[in-house]
Amino acid sequence: MNAGVIVVVSDRPDRSQPLVDAVRSVAECRVVGTDETWNQTGPLRGVIADITLSRPEAKRCLRLLSGRPGRARTPLICLTRGSGESTFTEARNLGATLCLSALAEPRLVVGSLVREVWPDKSVADLVVTREAQRAGSLMTNLFTSAQTGAIDMPSVERGVDPVLGAIQEGGLSRWLDEVWAHDDVTFQHCLLVSGVAAAFAQKLGLSAADKQLMTRAALVHDVGKSRIPHAVLNKPGRLDDDERAVMQTHAPIGHEILSASGGCDPVTLAVTRHHHEMLDGSGYPDGLSADEIADPVRLLTICDIYAALIERRPYKSPMSSREALSILSGMEGKLEGGLVQAFGRAVQDVA
């Protein structure tokens, strides 16, 4: 186990599952039984005991924990099933640093856990960090696979909920701050666009299915860049005409990768191929215009441009959100004006 792990001790794993799911939204979580000896668990950040303290095996487990080297630095939250002072006293004697009712909502237990273990963080901070790491791992695997072959679309699906969950829990500003810490420019851009798209879809009041769809499309929209030469993709400066022509092939290449992978929905395919098309026909790769460009593509194009403008790149300073929105508003005729205005309202809280 690593230094960030939270352990849930449970004598009824089925009963504890909602709690475990809640803990996993903020940290790595392992579930152990009351037969745990604690001699191979490694460093811990915290322990939640969801057990019946009156049982001898439960007491034995917690006594072993309290005698473990370094235990004094590990918060232990006991969920008790009795309300008498004797129950709390017993829990404290077994090493509990905090006692809560076993009937408490998992979200409240996690809030208490965070205050005990990470006093300088909020639940929202940890959720966003956790989900950004999950989505970042997905993008790393996705781009590695796409360099030489197809990608696993079910794995892409597993990356959608982390983004949506982070935006819902922590908001767009926290997501952007977390993603900006990612080193790889392409991965960073895909995670930025997916967060922006999730926030935009949420603000528009789209259905759960459509929010999933837009976030999925945003995650993979630049998958074609996996096959662009690194000298072009990571050039620390502006591209010349020949390099720009090579870079522009990423859209049709991405479409080919997703088509070959199978199981990709038509909207994601369209977004991947056409997210650089403009309403006036000046975009690429197919020079589409006006009604030839579907609404989801128009939406993702705005998100894509905004993310590119606020990104930190070696050859340019990031624009503020206000400056980026001004650029988008000035692209009348290329972008749909009503959508740009709605987008501005969706990201108005971004610094």
VENRA-V53172 format. One record per backbone hydrogen bond with DSSP energy under -0.5 kcal/mol. CO is the residue of the C=O (numbers start at 0). NH is the residue of the N-H. E is the energy in kcal/mol with one decimal. If there is no record, write none. Layout:
CO_NH_E + CO_NH_E
This chain:
1_4_-1.7 + 4_44_-2.9 + 4_45_-1.0 + 5_29_-2.3 + 6_8_-0.6 + 6_47_-2.8 + 7_9_-0.6 + 7_31_-2.4 + 8_49_-3.0 + 11_14_-0.7 + 11_15_-1.8 + 12_16_-0.8 + 13_16_-0.6 + 15_19_-2.5 + 16_20_-2.8 + 17_21_-1.9 + 18_22_-2.5 + 19_23_-2.3 + 20_24_-0.5 + 21_24_-0.9 + 22_25_-2.1 + 22_26_-1.8 + 27_5_-2.6 + 29_7_-2.9 + 31_9_-2.6 + 32_35_-1.6 + 44_74_-0.7 + 45_6_-2.3 + 46_76_-2.9 + 47_8_-2.9 + 47_49_-0.8 + 48_50_-0.8 + 48_78_-2.6 + 49_10_-1.0 + 50_52_-0.8 + 51_54_-1.8 + 54_57_-0.6 + 54_58_-1.8 + 55_59_-2.5 + 56_60_-2.0 + 57_61_-2.0 + 58_62_-2.3 + 59_63_-2.2 + 60_64_-1.8 + 61_65_-2.6 + 62_66_-1.4 + 64_67_-1.5 + 67_70_-2.3 + 69_72_-1.6 + 70_73_-2.6 + 72_74_-0.6 + 74_46_-2.3 + 75_77_-0.6 + 75_96_-2.6 + 75_97_-1.5 + 76_48_-3.2 + 77_79_-0.7 + 77_99_-2.6 + 79_101_-2.7 + 83_86_-0.7 + 83_87_-1.4 + 84_88_-2.6 + 85_89_-2.3 + 86_90_-2.2 + 87_91_-2.5 + 88_92_-2.4 + 89_93_-1.2 + 90_95_-2.3 + 91_94_-1.6 + 97_77_-2.6 + 99_79_-2.8 + 100_103_-1.7 + 104_107_-0.8 + 104_108_-1.9 + 105_109_-2.5 + 106_110_-2.0 + 107_111_-2.0 + 108_112_-2.4 + 109_113_-2.7 + 110_114_-1.8 + 111_115_-1.9 + 112_116_-2.9 + 113_117_-2.5 + 117_120_-2.4 + 121_125_-2.0 + 122_126_-2.6 + 123_127_-2.4 + 124_128_-2.2 + 125_129_-2.7 + 126_130_-2.9 + 127_131_-2.5 + 128_132_-1.9 + 129_133_-2.0 + 130_134_-2.7 + 131_135_-2.5 + 132_136_-2.3 + 133_137_-1.9 + 134_138_-2.3 + 135_139_-2.2 + 136_140_-2.2 + 137_141_-2.8 + 138_142_-2.6 + 139_143_-1.9 + 140_144_-2.4 + 141_145_-2.3 + 142_146_-1.1 + 144_147_-1.1 + 144_148_-1.7 + 150_152_-1.0 + 151_154_-0.8 + 151_155_-1.3 + 152_156_-2.0 + 153_157_-1.3 + 154_158_-0.5 + 155_158_-1.5 + 156_159_-1.2 + 156_160_-0.7 + 157_161_-0.5 + 158_162_-1.0 + 159_163_-2.3 + 160_164_-3.2 + 161_165_-2.2 + 162_166_-2.3 + 163_167_-2.4 + 164_168_-2.4 + 165_169_-3.0 + 165_170_-0.7 + 166_170_-1.3 + 169_173_-0.5 + 170_174_-1.5 + 171_175_-2.8 + 172_176_-2.3 + 173_177_-2.2 + 174_178_-2.7 + 175_179_-2.4 + 177_180_-1.1 + 178_181_-2.3 + 183_187_-2.7 + 184_188_-2.5 + 185_189_-2.4 + 186_190_-2.4 + 187_191_-2.6 + 188_192_-2.9 + 189_193_-2.2 + 190_194_-2.0 + 191_195_-2.7 + 192_196_-2.9 + 193_197_-2.3 + 194_198_-2.3 + 195_199_-2.5 + 196_200_-2.8 + 197_201_-2.1 + 198_202_-2.3 + 199_203_-2.3 + 200_204_-0.5 + 200_205_-2.2 + 201_204_-1.0 + 206_210_-2.5 + 207_211_-2.1 + 208_212_-2.2 + 209_213_-2.6 + 210_214_-2.1 + 211_215_-2.5 + 212_216_-2.3 + 213_217_-2.1 + 214_218_-2.0 + 215_219_-1.5 + 216_220_-0.9 + 219_222_-2.2 + 221_224_-2.2 + 222_225_-1.8 + 223_226_-1.7 + 224_227_-1.4 + 228_231_-1.2 + 228_232_-2.8 + 229_233_-2.9 + 231_234_-1.1 + 234_236_-1.9 + 239_243_-2.7 + 240_244_-2.0 + 241_245_-1.8 + 242_246_-2.7 + 243_247_-2.1 + 245_248_-1.4 + 246_249_-1.9 + 247_250_-0.8 + 248_252_-2.2 + 249_253_-2.4 + 250_254_-1.9 + 251_255_-2.2 + 252_256_-2.5 + 253_257_-2.4 + 254_258_-2.4 + 255_259_-2.5 + 256_260_-1.4 + 257_261_-1.1 + 258_261_-0.5 + 264_268_-1.9 + 265_269_-2.5 + 266_270_-2.9 + 267_271_-2.4 + 268_272_-1.9 + 269_273_-2.7 + 270_274_-1.3 + 273_276_-2.2 + 275_283_-1.2 + 277_280_-2.2 + 278_289_-1.8 + 287_277_-0.5 + 288_291_-2.5 + 289_292_-2.1 + 291_293_-0.6 + 293_297_-2.1 + 294_298_-2.3 + 295_299_-2.5 + 296_300_-2.4 + 297_301_-1.5 + 298_302_-1.8 + 299_303_-2.7 + 300_304_-2.4 + 301_305_-2.4 + 302_306_-2.4 + 303_307_-2.1 + 304_308_-2.0 + 305_309_-1.8 + 306_310_-0.8 + 308_318_-2.3 + 310_312_-0.6 + 312_315_-1.3 + 315_312_-1.5 + 319_323_-2.5 + 320_324_-2.6 + 321_325_-1.8 + 322_326_-1.9 + 323_327_-2.3 + 324_328_-2.5 + 325_329_-1.4 + 327_330_-1.5 + 330_333_-2.1 + 330_334_-2.1 + 333_278_-2.6 + 334_332_-0.8 + 334_336_-0.6 + 335_339_-2.2 + 336_340_-2.2 + 337_341_-2.1 + 338_342_-2.7 + 339_343_-2.2 + 340_344_-1.6 + 341_345_-1.6 + 342_346_-1.6 + 344_347_-0.8 + 346_349_-1.8
